[in-house]
Amino acid sequence: AAFSTPVHYYYRTDCESPSSFLCSHPVSNVSLMRDKKHALTFGQIYRIYLQLEMPDSPANQQVGMFMIKMACFSQDGEQVATSARSASQLQKASSSRIGMLRYQSDLLKTLGTLLFLPVFLSGAAEQKQVLEVELFSEYTDDPYSPSVTAVIEIMSSTIQIYSSQLYIHAHFTGIRYLLFYFPVLSAIAGVLSNFIFLSFLFILSYTRQLFKVEQTPEQVMTDDHLELVENRNKELQDGNAAAANPAELLGPLQTDPSDLSQEESHLQFGNTTEPQN
């Protein structure tokens, strides 16, 4: 979420004129690796700014506005991104410190020195100013060519710097913002929301089992009557089907005259034997 590293500057000595040593501006190579791993997460937006601790000296007052340039490079040496900003213009856009030392009149400096003379003599305070310059407001690292190193240049050969620090802060939005800046509150809200949801499901299932929907007597009588009518209709249909099946299988009855004569003789013989008994 946050990454900071000290920035150490150096002057190049490959000048065209050997008579002047300070022929170039301060340059620094900064590593963007942490424990041999990339310090920047892919897809995350970062805010990158440079903090300069500068003495309140006449030389820095005469420098006025100056440019700060930052270029990011991948492992193959390819330039990934570059930022060249004027320190004064950058302060207007990001509402940070102005890109030049604050002006103080000679009278104000004298009064300030006399007022804080004991503190200055003890070494607890120094006559210096801290300047913050935003280099990237929304920087996103390329996953195919991640940044490994950064080159920072200050376009002034006479500027005086006590120390310098590079800060990289992740810009979170939405849920990430709440989880990062309010971790305890986010944890409590997450646990409570899960508990409420599970409790609602438990109560709903318990009440459904406890209070089942019962039918009214009118609904029971209506259902029984309908069931009785359906059973009767089914029995009638089964009876009609059973009565129709034997007639269809046997077909029409055919009789012969010989069979009728035999049946009549058998009946007459039976009638004559009954009086003898």
ZIKA-V322200 format. One record per pair of residues at least 6 apart in sequence whose ideal C-beta (glycine too) atoms are under 6 Angstrom apart, sorted by the first residue. I is the first residue (numbers start at 1). GAP is how many residues later the second one is. Records with the same first field share a line. If there is no record, write none. Layout:
I->GAP  GAP
This chain:
1->169
2->167
3->36  165
4->161  163
5->25  161
6->159
7->21  23  145  157  159
8->20
9->17  19
11->13
12->12
15->8
22->135
25->128  129  130  131  132
26->128
27->126
28->124
29->120  122
30->120  136
31->118
32->7  115  116  118
38->108
40->101
42->99  101
44->126
45->93  95  126
46->93  122  124
47->90  122  124
48->87  88  91  120
49->83  85  118
50->83  85  116
51->81  114
52->79  109  112
53->77  109  110
54->6  75  107
55->73  105
56->71  72  73
57->103
59->99  101
60->41  100
61->40
63->93  96
64->36
65->23  34  35
66->21  89  90
67->19  88
68->17  19  65  86
69->15  84
70->13  65  80  82
71->8  11  80
72->8  9  75  78
73->6  76
74->6  71  74
75->73
80->62  65  67
83->52  53
87->12  46
88->10  11  12
90->9  43  44
91->6  7  8
94->40
96->36  38
97->34  35
101->28
119->6
141->6
172->8
178->8
179->7
